[in-house]
Amino acid sequence: MSAGLGKHYSDCTPEKLRGAAEAMLFFLVEIEDDNAIDYCKSFIYNSTHYDVGNRPRKLKGIFFDPLAPRRELTTPRSILYSFRAFVFHLRSDPRISAPDGWSLANVEELKLLNDIITTQVEFLDAV
């Protein structure tokens, strides 16, 4: 996955991706909740559909690329803080959950991201 993301985002290294993923998984284990998949799916939904301040994110435009990298670099710590805050917000307000049946595959503007996320991997790819 990091190879696909690295082609589009210069600061997306395997170490950074692994660090963010591990931190998120440890957090989910820590809160001991059975809804981990729902939290992750809703986090992706809200991250792709809403900007800071809960304003709808612009996904279309003549000169607009919804997958363009941010100007500021992200860190595994900042990703974890965003994820933790989102999970606690979702637990107190289930209305921000991803709609039933929503899939990243259904968002045409984010097809590239879906293709990267759904890439089939083998165990030996990690070795």
C-alpha positions in Angstrom: 0.0 0.0 0.0 2.8 2.4 0.8 4.3 2.0 -2.7 1.0 3.1 -4.3 0.6 6.0 -1.8 4.2 7.0 -2.2 3.8 7.6 -5.9 1.3 10.4 -5.1 2.4 11.6 -1.6 6.1 12.3 -1.1 6.0 12.1 2.6 4.2 8.7 2.7 6.9 6.3 3.7 6.4 2.7 4.7 7.7 3.6 8.2 5.2 6.5 8.5 2.3 4.4 7.3 3.2 1.5 9.6 3.6 3.9 12.6 0.2 5.5 12.0 -1.5 2.1 11.5 0.1 0.6 14.6 -0.9 3.6 16.8 -4.5 3.4 15.5 -4.6 -0.4 16.2 -3.2 0.0 19.7 -5.7 2.7 20.4 -8.6 0.4 19.2 -7.3 -2.4 21.4 -7.0 0.0 24.4 -10.7 1.1 24.2 -11.8 -2.6 23.9 -14.7 -1.8 21.6 -16.2 -4.3 19.0 -16.9 -1.5 16.5 -13.3 -1.1 15.2 -14.3 -1.6 11.5 -17.1 0.9 11.8 -14.8 3.4 13.4 -12.2 3.0 10.6 -14.9 3.1 7.8 -16.5 6.2 9.3 -13.1 7.9 9.8 -12.4 7.4 6.1 -15.9 8.6 5.1 -15.6 11.8 7.2 -12.0 12.4 6.2 -12.9 12.2 2.5 -16.2 14.0 2.7 -15.7 16.8 5.3 -13.1 19.5 5.9 -12.0 20.9 9.2 -15.0 22.4 10.8 -17.3 19.7 9.4 -17.8 21.6 6.1 -18.5 19.4 3.1 -15.2 18.8 1.2 -15.1 19.8 -2.5 -14.5 16.7 -4.6 -15.2 18.2 -8.0 -13.9 21.1 -10.0 -12.2 22.1 -13.2 -8.8 22.6 -11.7 -9.3 20.7 -8.5 -7.8 17.4 -7.4 -9.4 15.9 -4.3 -6.4 13.7 -3.8 -3.8 16.5 -4.0 -1.4 16.3 -1.0 -1.8 18.8 1.9 0.7 21.7 2.1 1.8 20.7 5.6 3.2 17.3 6.2 1.4 14.9 8.5 2.9 12.8 11.2 1.8 9.4 12.7 1.1 11.3 15.9 -1.2 13.9 14.3 -3.0 11.1 12.4 -3.5 9.3 15.7 -4.8 12.4 17.5 -7.3 13.0 14.6 -8.4 9.4 14.7 -8.8 9.3 18.5 -10.8 12.6 18.6 -13.0 11.2 15.8 -13.7 7.9 17.5 -14.7 9.7 20.8 -16.8 12.1 18.8 -18.5 9.2 17.0 -19.1 7.3 20.2 -21.0 10.3 21.5 -22.7 11.2 18.3 -23.5 8.2 16.0 -25.0 10.6 13.4 -21.5 11.2 12.0 -21.1 7.5 11.2 -20.7 6.5 7.5 -24.0 5.8 5.9 -25.2 2.2 5.6 -23.8 0.7 2.4 -21.2 3.5 1.8 -18.0 2.4 0.1 -15.0 4.3 -1.1 -15.4 2.4 -4.3 -18.7 4.3 -5.0 -16.9 7.7 -5.0 -15.7 8.2 -8.5 -13.4 11.1 -7.6 -11.5 8.9 -5.1 -11.2 5.8 -7.4 -7.4 6.0 -7.3 -7.4 6.0 -3.5 -9.8 3.0 -3.5 -7.6 1.1 -5.9 -4.6 1.6 -3.6 -6.4 0.6 -0.5 -7.9 -2.5 -2.1 -4.7 -3.8 -3.6 -4.3 -7.5 -2.9 -1.2 -8.3 -0.8 0.5 -11.5 0.1 2.2 -12.3 3.4 5.6 -12.4 1.6 5.1 -8.8 0.5 5.8 -7.8 4.1 9.0 -9.8 4.3 
